[in-house]
């Protein structure tokens, strides 16, 4: 474990706490930037998808992991971002205008949805977002003049200042750029008063309110920001899949997003990245697995969602803090080497007392 | 006459939602857990009934009893394996866990019975009663009667039996209930058993009306809306919410443009959450610090 001796206040607001972090992140940066030199177009495409998932995951993590509001309907914001971006492009808007507008629109819808959602907590909120997502899905199917209904909608190829972004290498770098920017925004947001207020709300609404945090404002802001990130990811996803249809944005998509933040580790931005890698690569893993499994198991139609469900259940029971939590445990085991105790990370259980009358 | 006909079919459909909602409410009432897999338990029940009645050709009553017993066992096993380690964890985790459970059950059903829709042989399917032009199928009649009976039974159970009252106590304060000698864990197992067998009954009742396939559990989401509209944690509320949604759905299907019928349940849910978040029969109060 490294203790940093601080000699200047400026050190408190640095992004990296010490040289070791700078070294490892720089190495990661070099590897990621150099990846297109080595990898084939297919794997670049898969990696771009991971980046897009990660951007959406940042949105959901800010809401669920940091503000403590569970959303079962984030696919709706993904859909709003994707469809509005595609529609703006089809109206002849330039790419660099259309993407921020899609993001803003998504954030706006998120903010509006948050207003009624503020009166609800916990399970009610989760269900309200679920209902919202199902309604959005039906709107996508029936508003044919804009969305094309079941027939779907072509997404125009992205061109930015003469660059053809649809080539995998350019698209990879573009997604990477947006992801890094989003991460920076999220990190700085979480260090700002707004971010601290969100975390306070997650930990205890009552104490946050008594500290002078405006609950309604902060929650709807969290919703809007979260929807904005997810909408941005939706806009990128539209280019990735190239052809939008309502069945790309179903309940399963929302659950996948939630699975991503839970498996990655709630309450950490590292967790988003781990979760995105996991979600992005799992279908490939299952596809490879199918070749090795005996035919009778491999041909099960709902195998993929079933495995998703199984992993979700196992993670929740055995490692509620997800991959990031496991990593922290492994790291502290080595840092404290002979002194590590399992009880250090013991979960606190709270026994339940209901608010129901009868 | 048309309105009456719509009302009747709405009530029958609403009873189905209400029945599944009863399962939600039961588990919530006793364990304060929200079981998103309730619809999928219903689907499993319907498939077991299909296996006993159609494949193994048991007499219908025996098949029903066997289904209920099987599902009760599955409920208890599920609780023991998956939910027991989650006692004391945040609600959100339990909710996610049951969503995962729903996916697993769907995959299991798809693997065991395949994805093509099936229909259940029942002794009462096909017959109709004609009341001055309003047509009521026997299967719909059986749904209504079954729902009413189950509802009354559960109400009495929670009101008058020792076990039912112990369940309420375990739900209101786990530790206090444990201190006064209630075996909280065993109670949870029993509740899951009962709730799974209720969903088995729901599955058997629904099977003649809609076909059996691994995706049929998705009406559980509408049933969930019904439970919330009725006030989560209230048994009569669950039935009333189910009836409301069932009836509105039928009318929306006829009088509103296409698409509204599918979303009307959720629109009702959102409106209800806006104007009266605690539901028709409120069982929640604001916690004092």
Interface residues (C-beta under 8 A of the other chain):
Chain A: X70 X116 X119 X120 X122 X123 X124 X126 X127 X128 X130 X131 X132 X134 X135 X138 X141 X142 X206 X251 X255 X258 X262 X297 X300 X301 X302 X303 X305 X306 X307 X308 X309 X310 X311 X312 X313 X316 X317 X320 X347 X349 X350 X351 X352 X353 X354 X355 X356 X357 X358
Chain B: X29 X32 X34 X82 X85 X86 X87 X88 X89 X90 X91 X92 X93 X95 X96 X97 X99 X100 X101 X102 X103 X104 X106 X107 X108 X110 X111 X115 X168 X171 X172 X173 X174 X175 X214 X221 X224 X225 X228 X232 X233 X257 X258 X259 X262 X263 X266 X267 X269 X270 X273 X274 X277 X282 X283 X284 X285 X286 X287 X289
